[in-house]
Every structure is written in structure tokens, then in C-alpha cells.
């Protein structure tokens, strides 16, 4: 089941304090980005945060750490309970701490020039 745009929009608003937050649609679900780093997935209207030591410590301090794959055959992510989505500062801090712990994305190689087909 695909996630609803309203769920993604709500989460983006809630995490706005973390930096430049955006979402990209991917296979019916969404990747969430903080300052250009993908740090989370919204799948089936659930929030999955990429696992990092910083995120683990932050979530564990709040309560129970829950792990689950966002889709079949995926590695486990941190599943964030919907009851914590209203914790604006906590959620923004989780996004910021997770993004800070992740490496910068690799730069995309420049596109290869198209071969010219000569007429004649």
C-alpha cells in the first residue's frame, strides 16, 4: 500500500527544524532528505529512519527502540511510533542527528555526450 502525500507533508512540516527537509517519491513510497542526505523512508504511512549510532542513542533515550524493514528484503530501519510524530523538537533532532551521522551522497557523474549520427 502506497503512502499518502498528506502523511509525508505532515512529517516534512514536523521535521522542518532539522534543516532543508524534502521528499522524493520512489516506487510508490517516499525517501526523506535532510540537507541532501537521504535519512528516512515513509512506507505504508510509517516512518523508518536509517540506522545510525546517533539515532539509536536518541531514540533509546526517549523509550523503546523498534526496528523493522520498510519493505520486503530491506535491512531493518528504526521504526518511529506514530505517537512520537507530534514531538516536533524530538523528531527534528532525530532527523538532524541521523543526517549528520550519514556520509554525503556520491556526486553523480556528468552525463555522457550523445553520439552524433551523421546524415548521408
C-alpha positions as semicolon CSV with decimal commas, in nm:
position;residue;x (nm);y (nm);z (nm)
1;X;0,000;0,000;0,000
2;X;0,146;0,336;-0,103
3;X;0,191;0,616;0,146
4;X;-0,038;0,917;0,133
5;X;0,101;1,256;0,036
6;X;-0,066;1,404;0,345
7;X;0,143;1,181;0,573
8;X;0,464;1,289;0,401
9;X;0,367;1,658;0,410
10;X;0,290;1,632;0,783
11;X;0,627;1,470;0,858
12;X;0,813;1,729;0,648
13;X;0,645;2,007;0,848
14;X;0,724;1,834;1,178
15;X;1,094;1,799;1,092
16;X;1,141;2,143;0,937
17;X;1,363;2,249;1,229
18;X;1,629;1,997;1,123
19;X;1,740;2,186;0,812
20;X;1,644;2,164;0,447
21;X;1,392;1,876;0,453
22;X;1,245;1,734;0,132
23;X;1,084;1,419;-0,003
24;X;1,120;1,229;-0,329
25;X;0,867;0,976;-0,449
26;X;1,024;0,635;-0,500
27;X;0,829;0,329;-0,614
28;X;0,504;0,450;-0,457
29;X;0,676;0,539;-0,129
30;X;0,896;0,833;-0,028
31;X;1,258;0,898;0,059
32;X;1,311;1,183;0,307
33;X;1,619;1,403;0,272
34;X;1,788;1,641;0,514
35;X;2,038;1,878;0,353
36;X;2,068;1,643;0,055
37;X;2,119;1,323;0,256
38;X;1,852;1,053;0,246
39;X;1,787;0,973;0,611
40;X;1,443;0,812;0,617
41;X;1,173;0,629;0,423
42;X;0,798;0,671;0,453
43;X;0,641;0,338;0,356
44;X;0,282;0,230;0,416
45;X;0,234;0,559;0,605
46;X;0,501;0,461;0,858
47;X;0,827;0,643;0,932
48;X;1,151;0,445;0,902
49;X;1,481;0,617;0,997
50;X;1,817;0,494;0,865
51;X;2,004;0,327;1,147
52;X;2,298;0,521;1,294
53;X;2,460;0,513;1,638
54;X;2,346;0,871;1,698
55;X;1,987;0,786;1,606
56;X;1,992;0,472;1,820
57;X;2,107;0,670;2,125
58;X;1,847;0,945;2,068
59;X;1,558;0,702;2,022
60;X;1,665;0,480;2,313
61;X;1,671;0,783;2,545
62;X;1,305;0,850;2,453
63;X;1,186;0,494;2,505
64;X;1,179;0,165;2,322
65;X;1,381;0,122;2,005
66;X;1,184;-0,066;1,740
67;X;1,344;-0,199;1,423
68;X;1,166;-0,321;1,109
69;X;1,233;-0,334;0,734
70;X;1,050;-0,063;0,536
71;X;0,981;-0,313;0,255
72;X;1,044;-0,686;0,195
73;X;1,412;-0,788;0,178
74;X;1,526;-0,449;0,313
75;X;1,767;-0,412;0,601
76;X;1,599;-0,307;0,927
77;X;1,547;0,064;0,989
78;X;1,433;0,235;1,308
79;X;1,051;0,237;1,303
80;X;0,922;0,553;1,470
81;X;0,592;0,514;1,652
82;X;0,318;0,747;1,524
83;X;0,270;0,875;1,879
84;X;0,612;1,043;1,855
85;X;0,530;1,227;1,532
86;X;0,378;1,514;1,731
87;X;0,704;1,563;1,924
88;X;0,826;1,841;1,695
89;X;1,162;1,912;1,863
90;X;1,239;1,544;1,925
91;X;1,163;1,446;1,565
92;X;1,366;1,737;1,424
93;X;1,661;1,641;1,646
94;X;1,635;1,279;1,530
95;X;1,642;1,390;1,165
96;X;1,938;1,624;1,226
97;X;2,141;1,371;1,429
98;X;2,079;1,097;1,174
99;X;2,167;1,316;0,875
100;X;2,484;1,441;1,049
101;X;2,596;1,080;1,101
102;X;2,547;0,983;0,736
103;X;2,805;1,038;0,461
104;X;2,745;1,287;0,184
105;X;2,593;1,128;-0,126
106;X;2,837;1,043;-0,401
107;X;2,837;1,303;-0,678
108;X;2,663;1,192;-0,994
109;X;2,892;1,153;-1,294
110;X;2,832;1,400;-1,574
111;X;2,607;1,266;-1,849
112;X;2,789;1,112;-2,142
113;X;2,753;1,309;-2,464
114;X;2,516;1,157;-2,715
115;X;2,674;1,018;-3,025
116;X;2,603;1,222;-3,333
117;X;2,460;1,029;-3,620
118;X;2,594;1,165;-3,945
119;X;2,348;1,203;-4,229
120;X;2,446;1,076;-4,561
